[in-house]
């Protein structure tokens, strides 16, 4: 399967495969097989303080005492948590490729403390910054941020605010956080009128507050993407059923070079539930990092 980098232009309404990835990124095509099984040292549980809450993360390290070639933080999708398939499988594959990877729960989700209804996009960015500071103290400075869906939007903001970060990867990220309002459906007028409402996401109920929507609307995301000024890999499936692929085009066009685009295989879906897709992404992201992040931890 050919890996391509598709530069967007104002004259191309949809991404087109025009430019091959660099030799480092194409090494996944060499005779040695891509990593499909993971040997690791096991997980290390780390905790971090953020906004008065305790965040819990799982750190995957390379096996065999091998020094990590880089250190990544993985930000999960909206309401998903660190244990979801995309976060856990991509993190394991990255660790098998030599990238130490921390996946953590945003406040109010999974093992982290707090009420999810009190969180918002701004607190997600704050959590990322505090986790990066804590990881620096407890293990090593993060060199790359990887984010899925709304987590992808958060790393696009936090990437420019964390000095040690040298690269950013977005997976199915919306170009603007306010896109998420569509998921609230008929709950929007209730939230606006009453200030709070129970909203069901992916079959689970959450007590949400109007401040969450207000915070989404207040984001000036495109200018922040323009100010990122760090290597960026934008990954998006052409048939993403939740965030249209045009969002990837907008992100790409507003970002500064160096930037690359990777089309996630069709059928992967927004939540990336298929193991073959998360393995593919973990391998390709690792090879992309080889081209832009060179120092061992």
C-alpha positions, 0 to 999 in steps of 0.5 A: 500500500502506497503512503502519500502526502497530499498537499492541499491548495486553494485550487484543490477542493479535496486532498489529492495524492500528489507528493510521496512521503520522505524516505524516512517515512517510506521505510514502512514499505521496506522488506522488514515487516511492520510491527503488529505485536507489541513487546513492552516493559509493561505500563507505568501509571503516572499522576498529574495535577491540573486545575485542582484535579488529579489526572491519571495516565498510562506510560508505554515505554520501548521494550528491552531497555532501549532508549526512547527515540522520542516521547509522545503524549496522546490526547483521546477523543471527546468523552473517550478516555485513555482506555479506548481502542485508538488511544491504547493501540496507537500508543502500544504500536508507537512504543514498539517503534521506540516512541515512549507514549503517555495516554491520559484521561482528561479531567472528569473522565476515566480514572481522573478526578473531577466532573466532566460537566465542569470541563471544557476545551480550554481546560483540555488545553490546560490539562495537556500543558500540566501533563507535559510539565509533570511528564518532564519531571517524572520521566522526560520532556514530551517531544510530540503531541498526538490528538484524536478528534477534539483531542486533536484540536487541543494538541493543535493549540497546546503544541505551540505552548509547550517548549519541548514539543517538536511536532504535532499529529492530529487524527480526525480533528475538527478545524474549529472546536465549535463543530462539536456543537452538532453532537449536542443536537436538541440539547443545545436550546435546553442548555442555553435556556436552563444552563444545564442538561443531560446529554448522551454521547456514544450511548453514555449520559453526561451532565453538561453545562452551558459554559462548555458550549460558550467555551467552544464558541470563544475559540479562535482556532484557525489563528492558533493553527497558523501560529503553531510553527512546528512540524504537523502531520494531519491525518483524516479518513476520507469517509469520516462520518463525524468530522468531514475531511474538509476539516483536514483541508482547512487545518492544513491550509492554515498551518505553516510548513513543514506540514504533511497530510496522511489519508487514513484508510477508508472504512476506518471510521472516526473512532478508529475501532479497527486494529489494522488501522490503529497499527497502520497509524502507529507505524506511519506516525513513528516513521514521520517522527524519524524525519522531524525528531532526531534526538534520543531521550 
